[in-house]
Amino acid sequence: MMVIELQKWKTLGHFPRSSEGVTRLVRSSDEVIFISHRWWQPAAGHPDDTYGSKYGLICRGVDQLLRRHSGINPSNAVLWADFASIEQDNRELQQAGIASLVVYAARSSFVLTPVQPEPTAARAFVTAQGPGDLVNYGDRAW
């Protein structure tokens, strides 16, 4: 399971790709935050928009999560995010990573779901009774 150290993530300024080499193997002491999301630009082959909105949303969400769970040492916080943590250039390795999503989520301490900043999606996130009620997310549960 490949992860990105939180401090590394914050210095990047963008949602990294697996080929950037910013990930490392997970360690037993890591507090893994699993980023569960839908790609905002799937046709362009990128999970974020051109403004880096999702990257910023993830940064703010992780900061809030760490404030709420003050017992977590930020130096032990790591992120698992598909675009960075699953090989994107080798189709066989990519499929193996996708097949392992449930295992990666189970190894994680937290799941963070960034919601697209549009009124319908934000309203659904607040009122949803389950994942299926979320806009552009719940039909696949990631």
Helices and strands as residue ranges (DSSP letters): E 2-5, H 6-12, G 18-20, E 24-25, E 31-35, G 42-44, H 53-68, G 74-76, E 77-80, H 82-85, H 91-99, H 101-107, E 110-112, H 119-127, G 131-133
